[in-house]
Amino acid sequence: MLLTPRPRIPRPRTRRIKAALLASAVSVCLIAASAPSPATPLGVGDRLFPHLGNPGYDVESYDLAFTYPGTNTEPLAGVTTIDAVTSARLDRINLDYAHGKVGSVEVNGVPAAFTSAGEDLVVTPAEPLPAGSWMRVTVHHTSDPVVAKDQDGGWVQTKDGLAMANQADAGHLVFPCNDHPSDKAMFTIHVTAPNGYTAVANGLPAGADRTRRSTTWTYRTEHPMATELAQVSIGRSSVLHRSGPHGLPVRDVVPTKDLKTLEPWLKKTPDQIAWLEGKVGRYPFETYGLLMAEAQTGFELETQTLSLFERDLFTEPAYPKWYVESIMVHELSHQWFGDSVSPRTWSDLWLNEGHATWYEALYAEEKAHKPMEARMKAAYRASDSWRAAGGPPAAPKGPKPGQKISIFRPNVYDGAALALYALRQEIGRPAFERLERAWVGVHRDGVASTADFVDLASGIAGRDLSGFFQGWLYGKTTPPMPGHPDWKSDAPQARKGA
Ligand SMILES: [Zn+2]
């Protein structure tokens, strides 16, 4: 994700009602200890989002089917089928789901009871499921494209339809899921829309069934994907095809009326992919492209194989050309850093954003003569303030109440790229470049943590770097920059109001 740099007026939000509900759920638990426990929201213990994800199973695949009613203000009809393997005996199956009506649930083809608890859909199968068994959960539900007052993300209403922006924790506002990046799975996505609309989703097309009134479009991923990276575009759009390095299919999804205006930007993608392949190795997925949405999202987002961009980023003349291109490279580099290699927890977000910022800055240096060193020196000056406001890069502060994307602070962007710069200063360019290639190679299609990065870096440098990383990733203040002892970080108070 990258916030589009323009002033936005934050909407005041409140979470008081939910907090009260949770508090009462807890007290019910205490009283009814011997009776069957009430359904409660569970999580996988993410420090920043405690109720995200669910214990007891590992999802292998999602099959999502949406029916678009032809307007983006009415709920879509949905059927979500989840194939998973249980890792514990399950009397109940918690799914994350919070923004639609559930009509019925089946577990292994048998109707199951269900209720909601917090942002979880809690399913009670007719018979408990043993550990180590396959389960298929089918949920018939609606999916509401109108954003609720206290929720960030999920469906994005565009001028001509819908797109999706689920990072960090909004996949479950669109479909029932295990909404944590540590549980990646394969996706098949079907979208039925009235004729005249075009639907595109992650992965490659796997057929389109046309009837007199509507078309069902099917897409399938060839690589596992986190729920936060799902994308579905429905609109009056055209799909442009071109060829990338080694014949990689590149496809962009563009409002049909803007085809001509946007083409000069879109045709840059194959060279950008080739540039990044030169840095870190082969592009990790089956296809890539840009989804140009006519919407005020306030950010761009690296949805897997099809990054979401605000159309206006490319049509607003105030943005310099080099800057727009470096943002294209930011989202492209996330396909390696964040998508192919997903964060183990949301505290590992710096691995996504620090690397995407790094290649964004490196591209600007090599292609537009914007020196990395000057950018990093400026980041160093601000770094202590960023740490004071948002925490150190690998132990970021939690989101502000009601603004869950507020974890996307400068400490995980330039603040984290600064830590990578320090690492390159510390171990030298050749070792740093080997590490970058190795990281996306070793953890391809996987999930990795900050500790994994420290281990790999130490192995490649041939010495224990845990002390070095402790300061750069977890320190309250910024350590001295190797090779630049003269760099200074302004005291947080001095920058207030600056
Ligand atoms: Zn980003």
Residues whose N, C-alpha, C, O or C-beta is under 5 A from the ligand:
A	BS01	ZN	M1 L2 E353 A356
